[in-house]
Every structure is written in C-alpha cells, then in structure tokens.
Amino acid sequence: MHLLCNILLYFICFCELVCIESFFRVFLQIKSADKIEIDVMDIQFPPFLQKGDKVIIVSPSSKIDKLFLKGAKKRLESWGLKVVMGKHAGGASGRYAGTVRQRLKDLQDAMDDSKAKAILCSRGGYGAVHLVDKLDFTAFCEHPKWLIGFSDITALHGLFQKNGYASLHSLMARHLAVEPEDDPCTNYLKDILFGNLPSYTCEKHKLNKQGSTQGVLRGGNMAVAYGLRGTPYDIPAEGTVLFIEDVSERPHAIERMMYNLKLGGVLEKLSGLIVGQFTEYEEDCSLGKELYAALADLVKEYDYPVCFNFPVGHVTHNLPLINGAKVEFTVGKKNVELKFIC
C-alpha cells in the first residue's frame, strides 16, 4: 500500500511538471510573438517638418567638399527651412570630416537640439561606426527628429532602429547641391519630410519573384549592414522587407555576405527582399553566373516576393526609403509597387 501511494505521488508530481513545462513553452512562444509585434509597433516616426523648421547638417563619416554643403544648404532653405551647419561639417582629419570626438560632438549636439526637426548627414564614405556605441538618446527621445542619409549612414540607421525611431535612407548633400529643381528623388525627399508619403512603382525585372506582402522596411548598404551582424545594431529579420544596395564590391564578396544571411537564418525569416543598385563593379565570369542571378539562386526556395534593380543605392535615381516604416510590397507581372501604409 505504501509503495502504491509513493508511485501515485510520483505520477502526480510528474504530471504537474509536464503541465508547468507546457505552460512555459506556450508562454514563451506568446511572449516571443508579442516581442515581434512590439518591435514593429514601437517604431516611432519623428514629427514631420513645416516651413521655418530647423535642419542641422553634420558630417559623421568622410570629409566633403564645402561647395556641396553650401549647395545643400541653399536647396533646403528654398523649401522654407532654417539650416544650420555642424561646427565640423566641413572639417577634415585624414579621410574623415573630423576626429571621432569632433564628429561625435556635432552629431550629439544635433540630436540634443530641442528645436531641430531633421539631421542631414552630408555624405557617407566611412566613419559612422566610430560613433554608434557612443551616442546618447536621452534628449533625443524628448525631441525626436529625422536622420537623413545612406551608404555609411546605414550604421546610424541601425542605431536609430534599435532605439525605436524611423529614419530616412536618402540622398545627401552632393545630390541636393547638383541635381536640378525638378529632380524626382529630391522632391520625394521633400514630400516625405513634410508628411506626404509617396508610393513607388518600378519596372519589372526578369529575375523578379511575384507576390505581395506587408512588413517593416529595413535595410541599406550591404557591406555596412554586414559589418553590424551579431551586434545590437543588426537588422532584425522577422517581419522585415529587406532592401540592400552597394558600390564597388566584387560579386563574390556580395555573394559571401548573402550566404552569411542565409546560413544565419536571416533570409528564411524575411517577409520580402528588395535588391537595389549594385554599382561600380565588374561581373566575374569565373563564378558561372552574374551577380543578380547568384542572389536570385540564394532566395529561390523562399515564398516571399523578391525584386531586382530597384532604384535605391549609389545612383542618381535613389528613391528615399523610410527605415522602420510599415509597407505593402507587391511584385507583379508588369511592375513593382512599394507603398508606405503607416
């Protein structure tokens, strides 16, 4: 009888443990799903601009010709904005626009400025990564503002996403200075800054994979994003419509980066993929296929839409994209559509 009671007691304890384990598995799955939803919902848009608002131009990466700074300032002022230059925006320290301390102070001051509504990064190049783990968002959270830029500025976009703020992957000072008044991408940038979100329609490509999806738009320069893999500033994969572009990278290097995303489980979790402009490189015949074809092979097993040759990157027709915005992405037989729906 005593033995039977012990067996019964052990059986009851075992059942309780199984129930508790099952509960926690379900609980953790729910919390994981909640986290994905919260990550999407927590992305905050800074206030859109109005005439008379203040914009600060800084140079967090490579140095820039001061004529481009003057031209960008003039263009932004023509929109009715008040433009202020960071102290070291036109500076130089080796290849950079200043020492780490100088570039950091300019960007931190711009982020802390309670009256500024946007920060235009003058150019990319290299150097933004020096600042990523040193910036303080305490004051910025009280007065959020749009960060504008692309290329090396992808590192800062990752930082802003981590802190819950949308930012603008967009043309910079040189483009604003040299392109004509009717330049479509410049006008798209103006529209977004003033709260008029565009919808983009682009030409089809033979490698496109048709489909329609919704997700959070995230991405930028592939090499810069690759350099942040495994860090807190990495682009989250779940629910992301990823866009990528690059310049002066050899095809095998791009393929290696894509393999990293595939083997790391990133590609399988995406909601969509936008392959932008890969420029200033030569196709490598020894690889047996062209770059776009190699990338297409790496994602052919997934059921989300994929488009190629989207106009984003180191080209004149560089459409501004809102990092952190919810979008509807449709790849059809005749064209590609990207709509901001938040």
C-alpha positions as a printed NumPy array, in Angstrom:
array([[  0.   ,   0.   ,   0.   ],
       [  2.859,   2.346,   0.922],
       [  4.57 ,   1.566,  -2.384],
       [  1.366,   2.257,  -4.315],
       [  0.984,   5.642,  -2.602],
       [  4.566,   6.576,  -3.488],
       [  4.016,   5.603,  -7.124],
       [  0.822,   7.643,  -7.228],
       [  2.591,  10.632,  -5.653],
       [  5.436,  10.449,  -8.181],
       [  2.894,  10.247, -11.025],
       [  1.064,  13.36 ,  -9.799],
       [  4.339,  15.296,  -9.487],
       [  5.387,  14.209, -12.971],
       [  2.08 ,  15.387, -14.454],
       [  2.404,  18.728, -12.692],
       [  5.928,  19.211, -14.058],
       [  4.778,  18.375, -17.598],
       [  1.916,  20.854, -17.297],
       [  4.209,  23.55 , -15.951],
       [  6.742,  22.938, -18.757],
       [  3.999,  23.041, -21.384],
       [  2.65 ,  26.251, -19.884],
       [  6.014,  27.943, -20.017],
       [  6.613,  26.782, -23.593],
       [  3.338,  28.322, -24.694],
       [  4.012,  31.411, -22.575],
       [  7.437,  31.913, -24.1  ],
       [  6.055,  31.436, -27.611],
       [  3.399,  34.061, -26.901],
       [  5.976,  36.423, -25.451],
       [  8.213,  35.869, -28.477],
       [  5.319,  36.7  , -30.813],
       [  4.47 ,  39.709, -28.645],
       [  8.065,  40.901, -28.903],
       [  7.934,  40.766, -32.708],
       [  4.71 ,  42.772, -32.673],
       [  6.079,  45.25 , -30.149],
       [  9.272,  45.672, -32.167],
       [  7.123,  46.65 , -35.158],
       [  4.688,  48.844, -33.264],
       [  7.337,  50.64 , -31.206],
       [  8.996,  52.265, -34.206],
       [  8.16 ,  55.947, -33.824],
       [  8.041,  58.497, -36.634],
       [  9.614,  61.827, -35.676],
       [  7.332,  64.819, -36.325],
       [  7.11 ,  65.867, -39.952],
       [  8.509,  69.264, -40.886],
       [  6.87 ,  72.602, -41.512],
       [  8.253,  75.736, -43.098],
       [ 10.515,  77.548, -40.69 ],
       [ 11.727,  74.366, -39.026],
       [ 15.391,  73.857, -38.244],
       [ 17.629,  71.332, -40.036],
       [ 21.207,  70.641, -38.981],
       [ 23.824,  69.367, -41.45 ],
       [ 26.56 ,  67.179, -39.955],
       [ 29.36 ,  65.011, -41.352],
       [ 29.655,  61.857, -39.221],
       [ 31.738,  59.953, -41.749],
       [ 34.082,  61.078, -44.531],
       [ 35.009,  64.667, -45.352],
       [ 33.088,  66.537, -48.019],
       [ 33.662,  69.406, -50.431],
       [ 32.337,  72.579, -48.796],
       [ 30.689,  73.582, -52.07 ],
       [ 28.313,  70.633, -51.668],
       [ 27.49 ,  71.786, -48.157],
       [ 26.66 ,  75.253, -49.421],
       [ 24.551,  73.842, -52.248],
       [ 22.618,  71.545, -49.89 ],
       [ 22.003,  74.422, -47.504],
       [ 20.69 ,  76.566, -50.334],
       [ 18.343,  73.799, -51.548],
       [ 16.906,  73.162, -48.087],
       [ 16.451,  76.883, -47.498],
       [ 14.497,  77.076, -50.738],
       [ 11.987,  74.745, -49.043],
       [ 11.473,  77.329, -46.325],
       [ 13.689,  75.576, -43.77 ],
       [ 16.225,  77.1  , -41.43 ],
       [ 19.571,  75.361, -41.992],
       [ 22.466,  75.254, -39.547],
       [ 25.875,  73.682, -40.166],
       [ 27.508,  71.487, -37.562],
       [ 30.746,  73.014, -36.348],
       [ 32.875,  70.391, -38.09 ],
       [ 30.593,  69.635, -41.06 ],
       [ 33.237,  70.939, -43.448],
       [ 36.205,  69.742, -41.435],
       [ 38.919,  67.238, -42.246],
       [ 41.03 ,  64.768, -40.309],
       [ 42.626,  62.28 , -42.656],
       [ 39.784,  60.718, -44.646],
       [ 37.227,  61.821, -42.085],
       [ 35.332,  65.065, -41.555],
       [ 36.97 ,  65.43 , -38.167],
       [ 38.307,  63.424, -35.274],
       [ 35.994,  60.939, -33.584],
       [ 35.449,  63.445, -30.783],
       [ 34.578,  66.245, -33.207],
       [ 32.196,  64.163, -35.304],
       [ 30.589,  62.728, -32.196],
       [ 30.047,  66.152, -30.661],
       [ 28.456,  67.511, -33.845],
       [ 26.023,  64.609, -34.133],
       [ 25.247,  64.513, -30.405],
       [ 24.618,  68.26 , -30.344],
       [ 22.286,  67.908, -33.324],
       [ 20.414,  65.045, -31.674],
       [ 20.097,  67.015, -28.439],
       [ 18.884,  70.225, -30.106],
       [ 15.287,  70.7  , -28.956],
       [ 14.417,  72.975, -31.906],
       [ 15.861,  70.874, -34.74 ],
       [ 13.455,  68.674, -36.699],
       [ 15.91 ,  66.89 , -39.005],
       [ 19.593,  65.969, -39.257],
       [ 21.076,  65.72 , -42.743],
       [ 24.25 ,  63.649, -42.933],
       [ 26.345,  65.304, -45.612],
       [ 27.841,  62.123, -47.088],
       [ 28.799,  58.525, -46.422],
       [ 32.255,  57.08 , -47.024],
       [ 33.457,  55.632, -43.74 ],
       [ 33.474,  56.56 , -40.075],
       [ 29.908,  56.398, -38.733],
       [ 30.667,  53.12 , -36.967],
       [ 33.057,  55.034, -34.685],
       [ 30.058,  56.805, -33.156],
       [ 27.436,  54.089, -32.877],
       [ 28.129,  52.965, -29.301],
       [ 28.845,  56.483, -28.012],
       [ 25.618,  58.368, -28.77 ],
       [ 23.092,  59.201, -26.041],
       [ 19.367,  59.228, -26.912],
       [ 18.163,  60.762, -23.637],
       [ 17.487,  64.253, -25.007],
       [ 16.624,  62.96 , -28.471],
       [ 13.704,  60.969, -27.055],
       [ 12.191,  64.226, -25.793],
       [ 12.529,  65.864, -29.213],
       [ 12.826,  63.178, -31.947],
       [ 13.976,  64.265, -35.371],
       [ 14.586,  62.705, -38.789],
       [ 18.036,  61.307, -39.558],
       [ 18.735,  61.539, -43.296],
       [ 21.441,  59.765, -45.28 ],
       [ 22.59 ,  56.489, -46.841],
       [ 25.681,  54.424, -47.615],
       [ 27.901,  54.535, -44.494],
       [ 24.979,  56.161, -42.652],
       [ 23.402,  52.686, -42.656],
       [ 25.268,  52.18 , -39.37 ],
       [ 23.356,  55.076, -37.814],
       [ 20.054,  53.828, -39.232],
       [ 20.682,  50.571, -37.363],
       [ 21.278,  52.532, -34.168],
       [ 18.114,  54.597, -34.611],
       [ 16.045,  51.455, -35.286],
       [ 17.414,  49.849, -32.128],
       [ 16.267,  52.894, -30.172],
       [ 12.818,  52.746, -31.754],
       [ 12.9  ,  55.588, -34.299],
       [ 12.247,  55.629, -38.022],
       [ 14.868,  57.301, -40.203],
       [ 15.326,  58.254, -43.839],
       [ 17.585,  56.275, -46.169],
       [ 18.021,  59.052, -48.69 ],
       [ 20.185,  61.194, -50.915],
       [ 22.569,  63.618, -49.234],
       [ 24.385,  66.927, -49.714],
       [ 26.005,  66.378, -53.111],
       [ 22.724,  65.313, -54.692],
       [ 20.897,  68.305, -53.205],
       [ 23.625,  70.608, -54.485],
       [ 23.994,  69.41 , -58.068],
       [ 20.681,  67.955, -59.217],
       [ 18.082,  70.249, -60.842],
       [ 14.942,  71.6  , -59.198],
       [ 12.729,  69.011, -60.888],
       [ 14.822,  66.037, -59.741],
       [ 12.223,  63.417, -58.683],
       [ 14.187,  61.921, -55.802],
       [ 14.871,  65.337, -54.295],
       [ 11.179,  66.114, -54.483],
       [ 10.296,  62.755, -52.926],
       [ 12.593,  63.616, -50.028],
       [ 10.858,  66.949, -49.61 ],
       [  7.456,  65.266, -49.737],
       [  8.362,  62.767, -47.025],
       [  9.886,  65.37 , -44.737],
       [  6.713,  67.449, -44.981],
       [  4.472,  64.461, -44.341],
       [  3.364,  63.481, -47.861],
       [  4.346,  59.826, -48.128],
       [  4.799,  58.625, -51.726],
       [  4.063,  55.286, -53.369],
       [  6.674,  53.951, -55.772],
       [  6.113,  51.991, -58.986],
       [  9.153,  50.485, -60.707],
       [  9.873,  48.428, -63.787],
       [  9.799,  44.629, -63.772],
       [ 12.959,  42.515, -63.948],
       [ 13.366,  39.039, -65.411],
       [ 14.563,  37.626, -62.075],
       [ 11.704,  39.036, -60.009],
       [  9.641,  36.637, -57.919],
       [  5.998,  37.632, -57.842],
       [  3.94 ,  38.029, -54.716],
       [  2.546,  40.535, -52.252],
       [  3.392,  41.082, -48.617],
       [  3.368,  43.556, -45.76 ],
       [  6.233,  44.135, -43.376],
       [  8.597,  46.65 , -41.873],
       [ 11.001,  48.218, -44.354],
       [ 14.602,  47.97 , -43.192],
       [ 17.971,  47.936, -44.899],
       [ 20.695,  49.953, -46.535],
       [ 24.25 ,  49.409, -47.673],
       [ 25.018,  45.697, -47.638],
       [ 28.662,  45.871, -46.578],
       [ 27.898,  48.264, -43.719],
       [ 24.942,  46.167, -42.543],
       [ 27.103,  43.046, -42.809],
       [ 29.65 ,  44.712, -40.536],
       [ 26.958,  45.03 , -37.85 ],
       [ 25.882,  41.375, -37.95 ],
       [ 25.848,  39.872, -34.474],
       [ 25.773,  43.287, -32.773],
       [ 22.852,  45.041, -31.053],
       [ 22.517,  47.176, -34.202],
       [ 21.882,  44.261, -36.553],
       [ 18.767,  44.433, -38.728],
       [ 16.053,  42.155, -37.279],
       [ 14.859,  39.573, -39.798],
       [ 11.371,  38.651, -38.618],
       [  8.694,  40.576, -40.482],
       [ 11.227,  42.646, -42.423],
       [ 11.06 ,  43.701, -46.054],
       [ 14.813,  43.997, -46.535],
       [ 16.405,  46.308, -49.09 ],
       [ 20.084,  46.093, -50.   ],
       [ 22.486,  48.046, -52.218],
       [ 26.22 ,  48.521, -52.564],
       [ 29.003,  50.123, -54.531],
       [ 32.467,  48.92 , -55.582],
       [ 32.041,  45.467, -54.043],
       [ 33.153,  42.445, -56.071],
       [ 30.429,  39.889, -56.886],
       [ 31.959,  37.086, -54.835],
       [ 32.1  ,  39.383, -51.797],
       [ 28.398,  40.209, -52.157],
       [ 27.567,  36.52 , -52.576],
       [ 29.564,  35.724, -49.426],
       [ 27.56 ,  38.3  , -47.474],
       [ 24.311,  36.8  , -48.758],
       [ 25.461,  33.338, -47.747],
       [ 26.041,  34.724, -44.265],
       [ 22.417,  35.88 , -44.185],
       [ 21.227,  32.524, -45.47 ],
       [ 23.31 ,  30.354, -43.144],
       [ 22.483,  32.649, -40.236],
       [ 18.755,  32.05 , -40.727],
       [ 18.027,  35.622, -41.783],
       [ 16.779,  35.085, -45.327],
       [ 14.21 ,  32.471, -44.324],
       [ 12.586,  34.856, -41.834],
       [ 12.147,  37.834, -44.154],
       [  8.777,  38.992, -45.469],
       [ 10.259,  40.319, -48.706],
       [ 13.526,  41.269, -50.399],
       [ 14.349,  44.349, -52.464],
       [ 17.638,  44.073, -54.344],
       [ 18.677,  47.6  , -55.22 ],
       [ 21.529,  49.013, -57.257],
       [ 24.931,  47.318, -57.137],
       [ 27.241,  49.666, -58.98 ],
       [ 30.886,  50.255, -59.953],
       [ 31.858,  46.605, -60.205],
       [ 32.669,  44.133, -62.971],
       [ 30.874,  40.845, -63.401],
       [ 33.07 ,  37.835, -62.58 ],
       [ 32.622,  35.253, -65.33 ],
       [ 34.546,  32.661, -63.29 ],
       [ 31.604,  32.487, -60.86 ],
       [ 29.465,  30.967, -63.605],
       [ 26.654,  33.498, -63.29 ],
       [ 26.044,  37.216, -62.994],
       [ 25.611,  38.823, -59.577],
       [ 21.822,  39.227, -59.688],
       [ 21.43 ,  35.606, -60.817],
       [ 23.608,  34.42 , -57.928],
       [ 21.468,  36.357, -55.459],
       [ 18.283,  35.013, -57.05 ],
       [ 19.514,  31.439, -56.557],
       [ 20.076,  32.088, -52.856],
       [ 16.467,  33.094, -52.243],
       [ 14.594,  30.926, -54.753],
       [ 13.425,  28.481, -52.065],
       [ 11.536,  31.136, -50.094],
       [  7.943,  32.067, -50.835],
       [  8.118,  35.837, -50.316],
       [  8.275,  38.396, -53.156],
       [ 11.685,  39.463, -54.438],
       [ 12.51 ,  42.267, -56.858],
       [ 15.741,  43.23 , -58.588],
       [ 17.168,  46.506, -59.872],
       [ 15.064,  48.638, -57.542],
       [ 16.174,  52.305, -57.735],
       [ 17.968,  52.661, -54.435],
       [ 21.713,  52.992, -53.995],
       [ 24.693,  54.932, -55.3  ],
       [ 22.854,  56.245, -58.339],
       [ 21.124,  59.486, -59.268],
       [ 17.683,  57.861, -59.164],
       [ 17.949,  56.924, -55.479],
       [ 14.441,  56.756, -54.031],
       [ 14.145,  57.842, -50.389],
       [ 13.017,  54.959, -48.17 ],
       [ 11.765,  55.172, -44.592],
       [ 13.644,  52.712, -42.418],
       [ 11.171,  51.369, -39.872],
       [  8.01 ,  52.127, -41.857],
       [  5.338,  49.515, -42.435],
       [  4.968,  48.897, -46.163],
       [  2.987,  46.943, -48.689],
       [  5.338,  45.364, -51.227],
       [  3.925,  43.879, -54.43 ],
       [  5.903,  42.27 , -57.227],
       [  3.593,  41.782, -60.197],
       [  3.893,  40.662, -63.787],
       [  4.21 ,  44.199, -65.12 ],
       [  5.786,  46.231, -62.33 ],
       [  6.819,  46.526, -58.688],
       [  4.896,  48.62 , -56.155],
       [  6.045,  49.822, -52.762],
       [  3.562,  51.686, -50.565],
       [  4.025,  53.177, -47.111],
       [  0.963,  52.197, -45.1  ],
       [  1.755,  53.558, -41.632]])
